[in-house]
Each structure stands twice: as structure tokens, then as C-alpha cells.
Amino acid sequence: MSPFLAAVLKICLAALLGSGIMCLYRMCIGPKVADRAIAFDTLAMIFICAICVLCIQWNSVLYFDAVWILMLVGFLGSASIAKYLERGRIF
């Protein structure tokens, strides 16, 4: 791996860590339930991006299946939370 790519990956991980901390902050003190739901969805996407960046850094494709599963679970969770907030029930 080139030194430039290694530096870019470290910067990306640092940026993802910073944005993850901000999302955790919004989840803890969000004034509305919708703010907390959006912060949770964003935190799930940040976690998925961090796994992808680490896969590139480790030169491995082992965890890409986990990324697909996490994306599916995150989307279904976000859709059900949005439906619950809109109607008051899921089904």
C-alpha cells in the first residue's frame, strides 16, 4: 500500500470517528424522537463506512458480507422507525 493511501485512510477514519461522536451526542440529547432516529441511522452508516475503510486498509474482502447485512438491517430499521413516527404503529 502506498504511503499516500495509508495517510488518506487514516484521515478518513479520523473523520468518521469525529462524525460518529457528533451523532452519539445528537442521539443522547436530541430534542425530538425524529432527531434521535436520524442520528441512529447516520451512526449505522458511519459504522458501515468505517468497516469498508478498514477492509481497504487491511487489504481484505472478508467483512464485505457483514457490510451488506448491516446495510439491510439499517435500512429496515430506519424505515420501520419512520413508519412508526408517522402513523404511531408499524403495521
Backbone atoms as SQL, in Angstrom:
CREATE TABLE atoms (id INTEGER PRIMARY KEY, chain TEXT, resi INTEGER, resn TEXT, atom TEXT, x REAL, y REAL, z REAL);
INSERT INTO atoms VALUES
  (1, 'A', 1, 'MET', 'N', 0.850, -1.175, 0.000),
  (2, 'A', 1, 'MET', 'CA', 0.000, 0.000, 0.000),
  (3, 'A', 1, 'MET', 'C', 0.896, 1.239, 0.000),
  (4, 'A', 2, 'SER', 'N', 0.497, 2.203, -0.777),
  (5, 'A', 2, 'SER', 'CA', 1.293, 3.419, -0.884),
  (6, 'A', 2, 'SER', 'C', 1.136, 4.272, 0.377),
  (7, 'A', 3, 'PRO', 'N', 2.125, 5.063, 0.692),
  (8, 'A', 3, 'PRO', 'CA', 2.030, 5.917, 1.880),
  (9, 'A', 3, 'PRO', 'C', 0.905, 6.951, 1.773),
  (10, 'A', 4, 'PHE', 'N', 0.632, 7.404, 0.550),
  (11, 'A', 4, 'PHE', 'CA', -0.450, 8.367, 0.358),
  (12, 'A', 4, 'PHE', 'C', -1.803, 7.742, 0.702),
  (13, 'A', 5, 'LEU', 'N', -2.031, 6.522, 0.233),
  (14, 'A', 5, 'LEU', 'CA', -3.285, 5.834, 0.522),
  (15, 'A', 5, 'LEU', 'C', -3.419, 5.552, 2.009),
  (16, 'A', 6, 'ALA', 'N', -2.334, 5.184, 2.657),
  (17, 'A', 6, 'ALA', 'CA', -2.372, 4.940, 4.100),
  (18, 'A', 6, 'ALA', 'C', -2.729, 6.215, 4.862),
  (19, 'A', 7, 'ALA', 'N', -2.185, 7.339, 4.434),
  (20, 'A', 7, 'ALA', 'CA', -2.496, 8.608, 5.097),
  (21, 'A', 7, 'ALA', 'C', -3.954, 9.006, 4.871),
  (22, 'A', 8, 'VAL', 'N', -4.443, 8.811, 3.646),
  (23, 'A', 8, 'VAL', 'CA', -5.838, 9.148, 3.344),
  (24, 'A', 8, 'VAL', 'C', -6.783, 8.270, 4.154),
  (25, 'A', 9, 'LEU', 'N', -6.473, 6.990, 4.290),
  (26, 'A', 9, 'LEU', 'CA', -7.318, 6.093, 5.070),
  (27, 'A', 9, 'LEU', 'C', -7.345, 6.494, 6.546),
  (28, 'A', 10, 'LYS', 'N', -6.209, 6.924, 7.072),
  (29, 'A', 10, 'LYS', 'CA', -6.182, 7.389, 8.469),
  (30, 'A', 10, 'LYS', 'C', -7.005, 8.658, 8.645),
  (31, 'A', 11, 'ILE', 'N', -6.938, 9.551, 7.680),
  (32, 'A', 11, 'ILE', 'CA', -7.744, 10.779, 7.747),
  (33, 'A', 11, 'ILE', 'C', -9.225, 10.437, 7.670),
  (34, 'A', 12, 'CYS', 'N', -9.578, 9.486, 6.798),
  (35, 'A', 12, 'CYS', 'CA', -10.980, 9.070, 6.678),
  (36, 'A', 12, 'CYS', 'C', -11.487, 8.457, 7.980),
  (37, 'A', 13, 'LEU', 'N', -10.681, 7.624, 8.608),
  (38, 'A', 13, 'LEU', 'CA', -11.089, 7.023, 9.881),
  (39, 'A', 13, 'LEU', 'C', -11.247, 8.079, 10.969),
  (40, 'A', 14, 'ALA', 'N', -10.368, 9.062, 10.975),
  (41, 'A', 14, 'ALA', 'CA', -10.485, 10.138, 11.962),
  (42, 'A', 14, 'ALA', 'C', -11.755, 10.953, 11.731),
  (43, 'A', 15, 'ALA', 'N', -12.067, 11.232, 10.468),
  (44, 'A', 15, 'ALA', 'CA', -13.288, 11.981, 10.155),
  (45, 'A', 15, 'ALA', 'C', -14.526, 11.174, 10.525),
  (46, 'A', 16, 'LEU', 'N', -14.498, 9.870, 10.270),
  (47, 'A', 16, 'LEU', 'CA', -15.622, 9.023, 10.648),
  (48, 'A', 16, 'LEU', 'C', -15.785, 8.947, 12.164),
  (49, 'A', 17, 'LEU', 'N', -14.677, 8.923, 12.880),
  (50, 'A', 17, 'LEU', 'CA', -14.749, 8.918, 14.337),
  (51, 'A', 17, 'LEU', 'C', -15.349, 10.213, 14.866),
  (52, 'A', 18, 'GLY', 'N', -14.922, 11.334, 14.309),
  (53, 'A', 18, 'GLY', 'CA', -15.471, 12.624, 14.731),
  (54, 'A', 18, 'GLY', 'C', -16.958, 12.744, 14.450),
  (55, 'A', 19, 'SER', 'N', -17.372, 12.312, 13.267),
  (56, 'A', 19, 'SER', 'CA', -18.799, 12.394, 12.946),
  (57, 'A', 19, 'SER', 'C', -19.603, 11.387, 13.761),
  (58, 'A', 20, 'GLY', 'N', -19.022, 10.260, 14.099),
  (59, 'A', 20, 'GLY', 'CA', -19.703, 9.299, 14.965),
  (60, 'A', 20, 'GLY', 'C', -19.918, 9.851, 16.363),
  (61, 'A', 21, 'ILE', 'N', -18.948, 10.565, 16.866),
  (62, 'A', 21, 'ILE', 'CA', -19.094, 11.188, 18.190),
  (63, 'A', 21, 'ILE', 'C', -20.196, 12.241, 18.163),
  (64, 'A', 22, 'MET', 'N', -20.263, 13.012, 17.087),
  (65, 'A', 22, 'MET', 'CA', -21.331, 14.016, 16.977),
  (66, 'A', 22, 'MET', 'C', -22.710, 13.363, 16.881),
  (67, 'A', 23, 'CYS', 'N', -22.797, 12.232, 16.185),
  (68, 'A', 23, 'CYS', 'CA', -24.080, 11.530, 16.097),
  (69, 'A', 23, 'CYS', 'C', -24.485, 10.944, 17.447),
  (70, 'A', 24, 'LEU', 'N', -23.522, 10.419, 18.187),
  (71, 'A', 24, 'LEU', 'CA', -23.833, 9.928, 19.537),
  (72, 'A', 24, 'LEU', 'C', -24.330, 11.054, 20.435),
  (73, 'A', 25, 'TYR', 'N', -23.742, 12.215, 20.297),
  (74, 'A', 25, 'TYR', 'CA', -24.182, 13.382, 21.061),
  (75, 'A', 25, 'TYR', 'C', -25.625, 13.732, 20.706),
  (76, 'A', 26, 'ARG', 'N', -25.943, 13.718, 19.414),
  (77, 'A', 26, 'ARG', 'CA', -27.310, 14.042, 18.982),
  (78, 'A', 26, 'ARG', 'C', -28.295, 12.968, 19.440),
  (79, 'A', 27, 'MET', 'N', -27.850, 11.723, 19.483),
  (80, 'A', 27, 'MET', 'CA', -28.733, 10.664, 19.963),
  (81, 'A', 27, 'MET', 'C', -29.042, 10.820, 21.443),
  (82, 'A', 28, 'CYS', 'N', -28.075, 11.298, 22.200),
  (83, 'A', 28, 'CYS', 'CA', -28.289, 11.431, 23.643),
  (84, 'A', 28, 'CYS', 'C', -29.152, 12.626, 23.997),
  (85, 'A', 29, 'ILE', 'N', -28.974, 13.761, 23.328),
  (86, 'A', 29, 'ILE', 'CA', -29.702, 14.964, 23.740),
  (87, 'A', 29, 'ILE', 'C', -30.655, 15.486, 22.679),
  (88, 'A', 30, 'GLY', 'N', -30.956, 14.666, 21.677),
  (89, 'A', 30, 'GLY', 'CA', -31.855, 15.129, 20.617),
  (90, 'A', 30, 'GLY', 'C', -33.195, 15.570, 21.192),
  (91, 'A', 31, 'PRO', 'N', -33.687, 16.740, 20.818),
  (92, 'A', 31, 'PRO', 'CA', -34.930, 17.220, 21.426),
  (93, 'A', 31, 'PRO', 'C', -36.156, 16.433, 20.973),
  (94, 'A', 32, 'LYS', 'N', -36.103, 15.808, 19.815),
  (95, 'A', 32, 'LYS', 'CA', -37.250, 15.061, 19.306),
  (96, 'A', 32, 'LYS', 'C', -36.837, 13.631, 18.990),
  (97, 'A', 33, 'VAL', 'N', -37.833, 12.764, 18.917),
  (98, 'A', 33, 'VAL', 'CA', -37.572, 11.363, 18.588),
  (99, 'A', 33, 'VAL', 'C', -37.055, 11.239, 17.156),
  (100, 'A', 34, 'ALA', 'N', -37.539, 12.078, 16.267),
  (101, 'A', 34, 'ALA', 'CA', -37.076, 12.028, 14.877),
  (102, 'A', 34, 'ALA', 'C', -35.584, 12.366, 14.775),
  (103, 'A', 35, 'ASP', 'N', -35.118, 13.305, 15.595),
  (104, 'A', 35, 'ASP', 'CA', -33.687, 13.634, 15.603),
  (105, 'A', 35, 'ASP', 'C', -32.856, 12.437, 16.048),
  (106, 'A', 36, 'ARG', 'N', -33.349, 11.739, 17.056),
  (107, 'A', 36, 'ARG', 'CA', -32.629, 10.554, 17.530),
  (108, 'A', 36, 'ARG', 'C', -32.640, 9.447, 16.479),
  (109, 'A', 37, 'ALA', 'N', -33.751, 9.286, 15.772),
  (110, 'A', 37, 'ALA', 'CA', -33.834, 8.252, 14.741),
  (111, 'A', 37, 'ALA', 'C', -32.880, 8.550, 13.589),
  (112, 'A', 38, 'ILE', 'N', -32.807, 9.788, 13.175),
  (113, 'A', 38, 'ILE', 'CA', -31.892, 10.167, 12.093),
  (114, 'A', 38, 'ILE', 'C', -30.442, 10.006, 12.534),
  (115, 'A', 39, 'ALA', 'N', -30.144, 10.359, 13.781),
  (116, 'A', 39, 'ALA', 'CA', -28.787, 10.187, 14.293),
  (117, 'A', 39, 'ALA', 'C', -28.413, 8.711, 14.357),
  (118, 'A', 40, 'PHE', 'N', -29.371, 7.853, 14.725),
  (119, 'A', 40, 'PHE', 'CA', -29.095, 6.421, 14.762),
  (120, 'A', 40, 'PHE', 'C', -28.829, 5.874, 13.368),
  (121, 'A', 41, 'ASP', 'N', -29.610, 6.303, 12.388),
  (122, 'A', 41, 'ASP', 'CA', -29.408, 5.866, 11.012),
  (123, 'A', 41, 'ASP', 'C', -28.061, 6.346, 10.491),
  (124, 'A', 42, 'THR', 'N', -27.712, 7.571, 10.781),
  (125, 'A', 42, 'THR', 'CA', -26.420, 8.105, 10.346),
  (126, 'A', 42, 'THR', 'C', -25.265, 7.370, 11.033),
  (127, 'A', 43, 'LEU', 'N', -25.438, 7.037, 12.295),
  (128, 'A', 43, 'LEU', 'CA', -24.400, 6.302, 13.014),
  (129, 'A', 43, 'LEU', 'C', -24.213, 4.906, 12.427),
  (130, 'A', 44, 'ALA', 'N', -25.291, 4.277, 12.005),
  (131, 'A', 44, 'ALA', 'CA', -25.177, 2.969, 11.359),
  (132, 'A', 44, 'ALA', 'C', -24.400, 3.084, 10.047),
  (133, 'A', 45, 'MET', 'N', -24.673, 4.130, 9.269),
  (134, 'A', 45, 'MET', 'CA', -23.947, 4.314, 8.017),
  (135, 'A', 45, 'MET', 'C', -22.467, 4.629, 8.259),
  (136, 'A', 46, 'ILE', 'N', -22.179, 5.381, 9.306),
  (137, 'A', 46, 'ILE', 'CA', -20.786, 5.674, 9.653),
  (138, 'A', 46, 'ILE', 'C', -20.053, 4.393, 10.027),
  (139, 'A', 47, 'PHE', 'N', -20.722, 3.523, 10.773),
  (140, 'A', 47, 'PHE', 'CA', -20.130, 2.246, 11.152),
  (141, 'A', 47, 'PHE', 'C', -19.842, 1.396, 9.912),
  (142, 'A', 48, 'ILE', 'N', -20.761, 1.394, 8.957),
  (143, 'A', 48, 'ILE', 'CA', -20.571, 0.641, 7.725),
  (144, 'A', 48, 'ILE', 'C', -19.396, 1.212, 6.927),
  (145, 'A', 49, 'CYS', 'N', -19.302, 2.524, 6.851),
  (146, 'A', 49, 'CYS', 'CA', -18.188, 3.159, 6.135),
  (147, 'A', 49, 'CYS', 'C', -16.856, 2.858, 6.811),
  (148, 'A', 50, 'ALA', 'N', -16.845, 2.818, 8.133),
  (149, 'A', 50, 'ALA', 'CA', -15.611, 2.501, 8.848),
  (150, 'A', 50, 'ALA', 'C', -15.169, 1.070, 8.555),
  (151, 'A', 51, 'ILE', 'N', -16.117, 0.151, 8.469),
  (152, 'A', 51, 'ILE', 'CA', -15.763, -1.228, 8.119),
  (153, 'A', 51, 'ILE', 'C', -15.180, -1.288, 6.713),
  (154, 'A', 52, 'CYS', 'N', -15.761, -0.556, 5.779),
  (155, 'A', 52, 'CYS', 'CA', -15.237, -0.539, 4.405),
  (156, 'A', 52, 'CYS', 'C', -13.832, 0.051, 4.342),
  (157, 'A', 53, 'VAL', 'N', -13.609, 1.128, 5.062),
  (158, 'A', 53, 'VAL', 'CA', -12.272, 1.746, 5.075),
  (159, 'A', 53, 'VAL', 'C', -11.252, 0.793, 5.702),
  (160, 'A', 54, 'LEU', 'N', -11.648, 0.099, 6.770),
  (161, 'A', 54, 'LEU', 'CA', -10.732, -0.854, 7.384),
  (162, 'A', 54, 'LEU', 'C', -10.458, -2.045, 6.471),
  (163, 'A', 55, 'CYS', 'N', -11.447, -2.464, 5.696),
  (164, 'A', 55, 'CYS', 'CA', -11.216, -3.536, 4.725),
  (165, 'A', 55, 'CYS', 'C', -10.208, -3.109, 3.671),
  (166, 'A', 56, 'ILE', 'N', -10.286, -1.871, 3.235),
  (167, 'A', 56, 'ILE', 'CA', -9.306, -1.375, 2.264),
  (168, 'A', 56, 'ILE', 'C', -7.926, -1.294, 2.910),
  (169, 'A', 57, 'GLN', 'N', -7.881, -0.851, 4.150),
  (170, 'A', 57, 'GLN', 'CA', -6.595, -0.711, 4.834),
  (171, 'A', 57, 'GLN', 'C', -5.955, -2.076, 5.082),
  (172, 'A', 58, 'TRP', 'N', -6.742, -3.074, 5.437),
  (173, 'A', 58, 'TRP', 'CA', -6.216, -4.408, 5.718),
  (174, 'A', 58, 'TRP', 'C', -6.063, -5.258, 4.463),
  (175, 'A', 59, 'ASN', 'N', -6.502, -4.724, 3.309),
  (176, 'A', 59, 'ASN', 'CA', -6.438, -5.441, 2.038),
  (177, 'A', 59, 'ASN', 'C', -7.180, -6.782, 2.138),
  (178, 'A', 60, 'SER', 'N', -8.413, -6.722, 2.649),
  (179, 'A', 60, 'SER', 'CA', -9.220, -7.909, 2.873),
  (180, 'A', 60, 'SER', 'C', -10.643, -7.663, 2.380),
  (181, 'A', 61, 'VAL', 'N', -11.268, -8.713, 1.882),
  (182, 'A', 61, 'VAL', 'CA', -12.676, -8.627, 1.472),
  (183, 'A', 61, 'VAL', 'C', -13.552, -9.474, 2.391),
  (184, 'A', 62, 'LEU', 'N', -13.020, -9.852, 3.518),
  (185, 'A', 62, 'LEU', 'CA', -13.710, -10.769, 4.429),
  (186, 'A', 62, 'LEU', 'C', -14.969, -10.163, 5.029),
  (187, 'A', 63, 'TYR', 'N', -14.974, -8.878, 5.310),
  (188, 'A', 63, 'TYR', 'CA', -16.086, -8.264, 6.024),
  (189, 'A', 63, 'TYR', 'C', -17.119, -7.602, 5.117),
  (190, 'A', 64, 'PHE', 'N', -16.987, -7.728, 3.811),
  (191, 'A', 64, 'PHE', 'CA', -17.953, -7.087, 2.920),
  (192, 'A', 64, 'PHE', 'C', -19.332, -7.737, 3.008),
  (193, 'A', 65, 'ASP', 'N', -19.399, -9.024, 3.348),
  (194, 'A', 65, 'ASP', 'CA', -20.699, -9.658, 3.573),
  (195, 'A', 65, 'ASP', 'C', -21.392, -9.052, 4.789),
  (196, 'A', 66, 'ALA', 'N', -20.621, -8.759, 5.811),
  (197, 'A', 66, 'ALA', 'CA', -21.187, -8.111, 7.001),
  (198, 'A', 66, 'ALA', 'C', -21.704, -6.722, 6.673),
  (199, 'A', 67, 'VAL', 'N', -21.047, -6.043, 5.759),
  (200, 'A', 67, 'VAL', 'CA', -21.493, -4.714, 5.339),
  (201, 'A', 67, 'VAL', 'C', -22.861, -4.802, 4.680),
  (202, 'A', 68, 'TRP', 'N', -23.062, -5.795, 3.813),
  (203, 'A', 68, 'TRP', 'CA', -24.369, -5.953, 3.164),
  (204, 'A', 68, 'TRP', 'C', -25.470, -6.203, 4.192),
  (205, 'A', 69, 'ILE', 'N', -25.194, -7.049, 5.167),
  (206, 'A', 69, 'ILE', 'CA', -26.185, -7.363, 6.197),
  (207, 'A', 69, 'ILE', 'C', -26.483, -6.131, 7.044),
  (208, 'A', 70, 'LEU', 'N', -25.461, -5.399, 7.434),
  (209, 'A', 70, 'LEU', 'CA', -25.674, -4.192, 8.233),
  (210, 'A', 70, 'LEU', 'C', -26.443, -3.128, 7.452),
  (211, 'A', 71, 'MET', 'N', -26.186, -3.024, 6.156),
  (212, 'A', 71, 'MET', 'CA', -26.942, -2.063, 5.348),
  (213, 'A', 71, 'MET', 'C', -28.416, -2.434, 5.297),
  (214, 'A', 72, 'LEU', 'N', -28.707, -3.710, 5.138),
  (215, 'A', 72, 'LEU', 'CA', -30.089, -4.160, 5.082),
  (216, 'A', 72, 'LEU', 'C', -30.801, -3.934, 6.413),
  (217, 'A', 73, 'VAL', 'N', -30.158, -4.283, 7.496),
  (218, 'A', 73, 'VAL', 'CA', -30.757, -4.093, 8.824),
  (219, 'A', 73, 'VAL', 'C', -30.928, -2.606, 9.126),
  (220, 'A', 74, 'GLY', 'N', -29.964, -1.798, 8.762),
  (221, 'A', 74, 'GLY', 'CA', -30.076, -0.362, 8.990),
  (222, 'A', 74, 'GLY', 'C', -31.212, 0.261, 8.199),
  (223, 'A', 75, 'PHE', 'N', -31.378, -0.163, 6.945),
  (224, 'A', 75, 'PHE', 'CA', -32.473, 0.373, 6.130),
  (225, 'A', 75, 'PHE', 'C', -33.825, -0.056, 6.676),
  (226, 'A', 76, 'LEU', 'N', -33.957, -1.321, 7.032),
  (227, 'A', 76, 'LEU', 'CA', -35.238, -1.789, 7.569),
  (228, 'A', 76, 'LEU', 'C', -35.562, -1.126, 8.899),
  (229, 'A', 77, 'GLY', 'N', -34.551, -0.924, 9.723),
  (230, 'A', 77, 'GLY', 'CA', -34.775, -0.222, 10.991),
  (231, 'A', 77, 'GLY', 'C', -35.199, 1.213, 10.790),
  (232, 'A', 78, 'SER', 'N', -34.562, 1.900, 9.863),
  (233, 'A', 78, 'SER', 'CA', -34.921, 3.293, 9.575),
  (234, 'A', 78, 'SER', 'C', -36.322, 3.399, 8.998),
  (235, 'A', 79, 'ALA', 'N', -36.665, 2.475, 8.103),
  (236, 'A', 79, 'ALA', 'CA', -37.999, 2.501, 7.505),
  (237, 'A', 79, 'ALA', 'C', -39.067, 2.229, 8.551),
  (238, 'A', 80, 'SER', 'N', -38.827, 1.299, 9.454),
  (239, 'A', 80, 'SER', 'CA', -39.837, 0.994, 10.471),
  (240, 'A', 80, 'SER', 'C', -39.946, 2.118, 11.499),
  (241, 'A', 81, 'ILE', 'N', -38.853, 2.764, 11.832),
  (242, 'A', 81, 'ILE', 'CA', -38.927, 3.907, 12.754),
  (243, 'A', 81, 'ILE', 'C', -39.688, 5.055, 12.114),
  (244, 'A', 82, 'ALA', 'N', -39.430, 5.313, 10.837),
  (245, 'A', 82, 'ALA', 'CA', -40.146, 6.383, 10.137),
  (246, 'A', 82, 'ALA', 'C', -41.640, 6.076, 10.043),
  (247, 'A', 83, 'LYS', 'N', -41.967, 4.828, 9.780),
  (248, 'A', 83, 'LYS', 'CA', -43.374, 4.451, 9.697),
  (249, 'A', 83, 'LYS', 'C', -44.047, 4.572, 11.062),
  (250, 'A', 84, 'TYR', 'N', -43.345, 4.205, 12.113),
  (251, 'A', 84, 'TYR', 'CA', -43.901, 4.322, 13.461),
  (252, 'A', 84, 'TYR', 'C', -44.115, 5.791, 13.835),
  (253, 'A', 85, 'LEU', 'N', -43.159, 6.641, 13.490),
  (254, 'A', 85, 'LEU', 'CA', -43.298, 8.061, 13.815),
  (255, 'A', 85, 'LEU', 'C', -44.422, 8.720, 13.029),
  (256, 'A', 86, 'GLU', 'N', -44.668, 8.216, 11.825),
  (257, 'A', 86, 'GLU', 'CA', -45.723, 8.801, 11.000),
  (258, 'A', 86, 'GLU', 'C', -47.117, 8.366, 11.452),
  (259, 'A', 87, 'ARG', 'N', -47.297, 7.078, 11.702),
  (260, 'A', 87, 'ARG', 'CA', -48.621, 6.539, 11.998),
  (261, 'A', 87, 'ARG', 'C', -48.868, 6.229, 13.470),
  (262, 'A', 88, 'GLY', 'N', -47.822, 6.000, 14.225),
  (263, 'A', 88, 'GLY', 'CA', -47.992, 5.585, 15.605),
  (264, 'A', 88, 'GLY', 'C', -47.995, 4.064, 15.770),
  (265, 'A', 89, 'ARG', 'N', -47.928, 3.344, 14.670),
  (266, 'A', 89, 'ARG', 'CA', -47.841, 1.896, 14.677),
  (267, 'A', 89, 'ARG', 'C', -47.037, 1.457, 13.455),
  (268, 'A', 90, 'ILE', 'N', -46.502, 0.256, 13.500),
  (269, 'A', 90, 'ILE', 'CA', -45.655, -0.203, 12.398),
  (270, 'A', 90, 'ILE', 'C', -46.491, -0.884, 11.323),
  (271, 'A', 91, 'PHE', 'N', -47.435, -1.728, 11.721),
  (272, 'A', 91, 'PHE', 'CA', -48.240, -2.463, 10.743),
  (273, 'A', 91, 'PHE', 'C', -49.609, -1.863, 10.608);
